[in-house]
Amino acid sequence: MKYLIRAAIVLALSLAATTLSAQFFQRSRTGKPAVFEFLDVGQGDSILIRSPEGKTALIDAGTSTHVVQTLKRLGISSLDLVVVSHHHSDHYGGMHAVIEQFHPKYFLASNRSHTTSLYLKLLKEVRDQGIQTIYPTERARKIELGSLVLTVFPQPPEDKKEENNNSIGIRVDDGAVSLLLTGDSEETERQWWIQTCPNLIRNAQILKLAHHGSRNGTDAHWLDLVKPEVAVASVGTGNDYGHPHRETLSLLASYRIPLKRTDESGTVTIESDGRRWQLLPSQVADRPEPEEHRKRTRRPSRAAEDEPVESRRR
Ligand SMILES: [Zn+2]
């Protein structure tokens, strides 16, 4: 435990560029926005966060190594922090290649027991490179990424039956603008967070829909608390799961929350100046070739993978 606390302090010191009170000074100095990019990785998640000072974090890495080219095209040459939200390959599939290529300083993962040979290989790469590994704890913990503050949610007791419910939750605060990322968390985990840390959930303008817009990733109670102004679904074209589900689309429509989808828009880019956010024009032109995109969207055969891409439950 002492080790973890020390790691947290080291992390905060290393990533910190400034205190919150100095944020607006720094913002005017850099003149740059914070950028949140929901990368088009087919059916999977990968979210790139850039602070105004150029600090970078990648939350998940999609299913394949394709994400490396995407990051290079976006001008990324190194990463400060990488996160695996949970142990399903539509979230960590490309992470081994990302780590090989970008040598992140910190690796945040859940330390839950569900595993695969591919995931163990990823952990070995993290160890071999000497990357500092950090875990969520029973209490919320803060990571400063330049002037952005990432708050890692408290981790609920392990769900041994449903790995989605072991997802890491993160709130990203850029001054008055907040982004909520909760992996593939289903109702059980979200309810636990609502009970345990409601203030981390309240009032986030930008919501990444949990579990790719599945009906078990969003509900009215969640939206009542989050009060998002925009929702983003990271989904592959024609995916086998039917994500995003009709029920989620209806719910968002009833709340008049606009939805951006990576299967329709390609990478979804949102900028923040610490007071307001704005959606940048669609980058569909940057999408992979249709044939390659279809390949990455298809569910891999059981022979090729030693686990389902994610829970078969819809
Ligand atoms: Zn997933």
Boltz pocket constraint, residues with backbone or C-beta under 6 A from the ligand:
constraints:
  - pocket:
      binder: B
      contacts: [[A, 44], [A, 45], [A, 88], [A, 90], [A, 91], [A, 184], [A, 211], [A, 212], [A, 309], [A, 310]]
      max_distance: 6.0
